[in-house]
Amino acid sequence: MITSPSPGLLVWLDGELIRHEDAHTPIWSNHYGFGVFEGVRAYRTGKRAAIFRVKDHTARLFRSAHILGMPLRQSWRPTDIVQAQVDVIRENELGDAYLRPFVFYDGVRGLTPHTDQLTLRVAVVALPWVTDTARPEERRGISVRTSTYTHNHPNSHLLRAKANANYMTAMLALAEAKSSGADDAILLDQDGCVTEGTAANVFSVRDAEVWTPPVTSVLEGITRETILGFARGMGLEIREERFTRDDLYSADEVFFTGTASEVTPIREIDGRSIGGCEIGPVTRQLAEFYAATVRGCAAQAHKWITLV
């Protein structure tokens, strides 16, 4: 889990490293939820930190900004934002950490975020990540509920962009799930097909086939892509197809993937046990591959980690 900012924590704002408590923006900034962001993880590897797939996350940040029409490329290069993430890890002497680069407008004063009054702002914050040993349910699997909220339509929200406002429905779904005693939620689309969790992609395993919804209706997750590569390397058949929640109920294994959630097994959906509430062999092996890779212990890690 992410810890709170400590006094003197350095953040990167518009090209400068400044103290977190000095990073001020006007009160009207981003009040329409118009902006894009990324979530990136760094892991301690020996005496150094390693940022996992920081170039890929940064490339998606630029794609998201382009989709929303935000002129990020006019102000910054991807290499600048990668270096900013390296700098905040190094200067704060962090090992295990969570990075949040985000792009927003400084001063939406009218009825639209596209006016000549705007200044594009870019910030990068890194916070220590501490494993919560008090939550054993994440090791044995979590419980989820199917949300009553419908997943955003791709023509009403541009789903390929990791945009701030796209997460409003997910946060409502998460609050609903937690109020019912579950750990997280799964959202369905307008046709009743499975899309994703509140901040993670969803996978199921049936008869040695790995199923996951296509990226036409879900975020093109970087952890998702990583896990699909691992599954192919294991010789498993991949099915990127639409399916319904009863397909999840009858699955051998179900799990979430995401930068924060990594590979999280799901033991129960809507009160129905999945795989006898035990972590399945495919989920376990993928989780082990992922853990070894992000900490630089796997052969393929060299192409994905950036040492600080």
N, C-alpha and C positions, 0 to 999 in steps of 0.2 A: 504494500500500500504506500501511497505518497504521504510524506510527512509535511508539516506546515513550514513555510519559509522561516528561516532563522534570521535574526538581525544581522545585517551586513551581507546577506546573500546577494551575489552579483547576477544581474540579468542583462541581456543584450537588447537594446532598444535603438532602432534606427542607426546602427553602426557603432554604438558606444556601449561599453560595459559600465553599468551604474548600479548603485545599491537598489535592492528591491523596493525599499521604502521611499526612494526618490523617483521611482518610475511612475509619473503621474500622466494621466490623459484627461481631456475635458469630460465633463459629466455626460454630454450628449454622444460621446463616441460609441458607435456600434449598437445604438439602442434599437435598431431594426433587426439585429441579429445577422447583419450582412458582413460576413467575413469567412475566412477559411483557416484551417489549422491542421496540425499533425500531432500524433502521439508517437514518441520514439523512445526506445529503451537503451540504456547503457548498462553494462554488466562489468563487475570487477573480474579481471583475468590476471591473477598474480598481483603484481604491484601496479598494474595499469588498468584503465577502464577501456572497454571496447563498446563502441556504439554500433548497434545492429541495423544494417541496411539503411544507413543515414542518407546515402545518395538516392536510394529509391524513394524514401519518404519525402525527401526534398523535391524530387521530380514530381511526385504526386501533389505536393503543395503548390507548385507552379502550374500544374495542369488544372487544379481546382480553381486557382485565381483566374486563369484564362477562361474557364467555363463560365465563371461569374462576371467576366468582363473587367476584372481588376487588373490594372496595368503594372503588375509586379515586375515583369521583365524590363520595363523601362527604367526601373530604379535599382534593381539588384540582379546579380547573376546567381545561379544555383550554387556555384562554388563559394560565394560569399555567405550564403545561409548555412551551408555545410560547415564552413569555418567558424561561424558564430556558435553553432552547436558544440563543436569541439572546444571552443574557447570557454564557454560557460561551465563545461564539465571540468576542464583543466583548472581554471581560475578559482573555482569553488572546491577543488580537490575532492571531487565526488567519485565514487566507485559505482555501486548499484544506484541507478538514478532513472528518473522519468523526465524526458524532454518535451516541451510543448512550444513549438514554433507557431506563431499565428500572425495573420495579416488582417488588418482592419482599417477603416477610414476614421480620420480624426475630425469629427465634426459634421455629422449628418444633420443639417439644420432645417431642411425642407421636407418634402414628401417623397423624396427619392434619394437614393445613395449616389446618383449620377449627376453631380452639379460641379460647377467650377470652383466651389468653395472648399472642396475636399483635399485633404492631404493623406496619401497612403502611408500607413505606419506598419512596421514589421518588428516583432518582438520574439525573443527566445528566452524561456524560463526553464531551468533545470532544478528539480527537487530530489532529495534523497529518497530512495525506495527501500522500504523495510518489509521483509517478509513477515506476515502476520501469523505467527505460530499458534495463536489462540483460535484460529479458524480451521480446524481439521476437516470440515466439510468440503473445503476446496481440494483436499487431497483425495478424499473418497468420492467426490462428486457433488454437484449442487442440484437443487430442486428448482424447476422453472414452471411458469404458468403461461398458457397461451393468452395473449393480451386481448382485451376487448377493443383496443385501439387498432385501426387499420394502418398498415405500413404506407408510407408516402408513395404516391403515384409518380412514375418517372417523368411525367409531363407536367406535374405541378411542383415537384422539387427535383432539381437536377442531381440525380443520385450518384453520378460519377464524381461529383465534387464532394470533398469532405468539408462541407459548409456548416457554419454554426447553427443556422436555423433548421437544418435537416434533423437535428437531434432533439427538437422539442417533443415530437411524438414519442421518441424512445425514452425520454426522461419521464413522461407521463406513464408510460408502460412500466417502467422500472418501479416507480412509486406505487403503482397499483399492485404489482407483483409482491413487493415487500409488505404491503399492508395485508396481504393474504397469507403471509408467512413464507413465501417463496424467496429464493435468492435472486432470481432474474426472470426475464420474460422473453418469449418468442413472439414475433409479430407476423401476421398473415397479410397477404395482399388482398386486393378487391375481389379476387376469385377464390380466396380461401387457401391459397398456396403458401407454403412456408417461405419466409424471406431471410430474416436474420434475428439475432438477439438485440438487446438495447445498445450494445457497443461491441458486437462480435459477430463474426460469421458462424454459421451453424453447419455441422457435418453429421451424417449418419452412416453407419456401417451395417450392411445386410448381406449375408452370404458372401463375405470377402469382397464386396463391392463398396466403394466409398461414394456416397451421394452428397452433393452440395448444390444449392440454388445457383443458377447462372448469374453473371454480373450484370445482366440487363435490368435486374431489379434489386440488386444489393451493392454495397460498396465493394470496390475492387481491392479487397484487403491484401496487404503485403504479407501478413502472417498466413493468410489463406493460400496465397500463391506458394509460399515456402512449404506448407504442409502438403499441398497437392504434388509438389516435386518429390517430397519424401515418399508419399504414397505410391507414386509411379515407380520410384526406385525399389520399393518393396514388392513390385510386381502386382499390385492391386489394380483392379479395373476402376476407372474414374467415370462417374456419371454426373455431369453438370447439367441437371435437368430440374424442372419444376416437380414438386411433390407436395402432398397434403400432410396435415398434422397426424392423421391416422397412420401414415407411413412412419412417422417418428415413433408412435406408440409401439409399433411392431418391430422396430429396429433392434439389432443386436447391441449396438453401441451408438451413443449420441454424444457429441462434444462441441464446445465453442472454441474458436480461435480468434486471437487478437493480440495487439501489442501489449496491452495490460494483462489480459486473461491468459496469454500464451496458449497452452492447450489445456482446457478445463473440461473434465468429464462431467456429464449430466447423468445423474442416477435416477431422476424422477421427473416426469412431465405430467402435469394436470392430475397428480395423485397416482399415476401409473408408473410402476417401477420399470426401469430400462436395464436389461441384462442382469436381472436379479440384484440390482443395486451394487454391482461390482464393476470396477474399472475393467473394460474389455482389453484384450491383448493388442488390438490395433491402436486404440487410444493410448495405451501405455507405451508402446514402442514409438509412436510418433512424438509423444511428450518427451521421451528420453532423447530421441534424435534432436529435437528442438533445443532442449536444455544444453546438450553437448555443443551444438552449433553456436548458440548465442554467446557462450563463454569461450569460444575459440578452440574447443577440444575435438572438433570433428574435422575430417579432411576437407569438406567443402566450405568451412568457415572462413578461410582466407579471402574469398571473393565477396564476402558479405559484411565483414566487421572492419571498422575503422578504429585503430588504436589511438588513444589519447596520450 
